[in-house]
């Protein structure tokens, strides 16, 4: 008879532990469009988010195709985090609409754009956009992941959004966002020192513009004659004629065509660097800051 109360207490304890374990594992199901968006989610959300990422870091997020796996992930998501400014316009809206999940449609609480949280470069608006001139992003340059300061600011806004889905961890999200912001601030002086005296760079596409703008470095030209258009022989010859005898470096991403880059590098006598535009899948803020380190080192090699 005396064993029954003890048994009941043990059963209650087990049930409480199971309930606590269940609550701890109730992470917010989220979908990130790219690994840059994933990084921000991991850094801010920590173990309280469960992330599916749609674009691999070695793929051009402009040009993905909608897959059934994307729609399955979106169907179960409470929140979608996109880079925005129409970076994913060719595939993400279709994937979301096909997922039959109205909770993550653009304009809802379940849809968050990183680019919408910060001031953008090259904003033209729909009235000022001219597709014939390669203006494929009238809302502004979407490659904000190349500015750590903007990413940290977007992280603060993301913490507030996550807090609406999980109020119990809202303070944690805010603390994580502030920690990431402080980590970025701590790296800025070192980067600035490394980049002092850098003469500038030719970049393939406008994807590194935010990094160049952050550190006030000149863009000496683009390998593309217009955004999204492959280089022509006449365009490359013009770059060589204008830059021959000067110092600089050529930067392009790991997924961009090497067409014209070797020729340009050889004729100018400059080094060409192939660099990641997004951090590795499954990584957090440290890997992201390491990616920026790579770009900084490449730029510094031009001195």
ZIMO-V602267 format. One record per pair of residues at least 12 apart in sequence whose ideal C-beta (glycine too) atoms are under 7 Angstrom apart, sorted by the first residue. I is the first residue (numbers start at 0). J is the second residue. If there is no record, write none. Layout:
i	j
I	J
I	J
This chain:
i	j
26	46
26	47
26	48
26	49
27	44
27	47
27	48
27	49
27	77
27	78
27	161
27	164
27	165
28	49
28	75
28	76
28	77
29	48
29	49
29	50
29	76
29	77
29	78
29	80
30	51
30	53
30	72
30	73
30	76
30	79
31	50
31	52
31	80
32	53
32	54
32	60
32	80
32	81
32	82
32	87
32	91
33	54
33	60
33	82
33	277
34	52
34	56
34	277
34	278
34	279
34	280
35	82
35	144
35	277
35	278
36	80
36	81
36	82
36	113
37	50
37	52
37	280
38	278
38	282
38	283
38	284
38	287
39	80
39	113
39	150
39	153
39	154
39	157
40	80
41	283
42	154
42	175
42	179
42	283
42	284
43	154
43	157
43	158
43	161
43	172
43	175
43	176
43	179
44	161
44	172
45	171
45	175
47	165
47	168
51	72
52	280
53	69
55	280
56	275
56	277
56	278
56	279
56	280
57	253
57	254
58	254
59	254
60	82
60	86
60	87
61	86
61	89
62	89
63	90
64	90
65	90
65	93
65	94
65	97
69	94
70	94
70	97
70	98
73	94
73	95
73	98
73	100
73	103
74	98
74	99
74	100
76	100
76	103
77	102
77	109
77	164
78	103
78	109
78	111
78	164
79	95
79	103
79	109
79	110
79	111
80	111
80	113
80	157
81	112
82	113
82	114
82	141
82	143
82	144
83	112
83	113
83	114
83	115
83	141
84	114
84	119
84	136
84	138
84	139
84	140
84	141
85	136
85	138
85	141
86	141
108	163
111	157
111	160
113	143
113	153
114	139
114	141
114	143
116	152
116	153
116	156
117	143
117	149
117	152
117	153
119	139
119	140
120	139
120	140
120	208
120	209
120	212
121	139
121	140
122	138
122	139
123	137
124	137
125	137
132	225
133	225
133	226
133	227
133	228
135	226
135	227
140	205
140	208
140	209
142	206
142	208
142	209
143	209
144	277
145	206
145	207
145	209
145	210
146	209
146	210
146	213
147	183
147	288
147	291
148	183
148	213
149	209
151	179
151	180
151	183
154	176
154	179
154	180
155	176
155	180
158	172
158	173
158	175
158	176
179	284
182	284
182	288
186	288
190	214
190	295
191	214
193	295
193	299
194	214
194	216
194	295
194	298
194	299
196	302
197	216
197	298
197	299
197	301
197	302
198	245
198	246
198	247
198	301
199	216
199	217
199	218
199	219
199	247
200	216
200	218
200	219
200	247
200	248
200	249
200	250
200	298
200	301
201	219
201	220
201	221
201	222
201	238
201	247
201	249
202	218
202	221
202	250
203	221
203	222
203	223
203	251
203	252
203	255
204	221
204	223
204	226
204	255
205	221
205	226
206	252
206	276
207	250
210	294
216	298
219	242
219	247
220	238
220	242
222	251
222	259
222	260
222	263
229	256
229	258
230	258
230	259
235	259
235	262
235	263
238	263
239	263
239	266
239	267
242	267
243	267
246	301
247	269
247	301
248	269
248	270
248	272
248	297
248	298
248	300
248	301
249	263
249	264
249	269
249	271
250	272
250	274
250	297
251	271
251	273
252	273
252	274
252	275
252	276
253	273
253	274
253	275
270	300
272	297
274	293
274	294
274	297
275	290
278	290
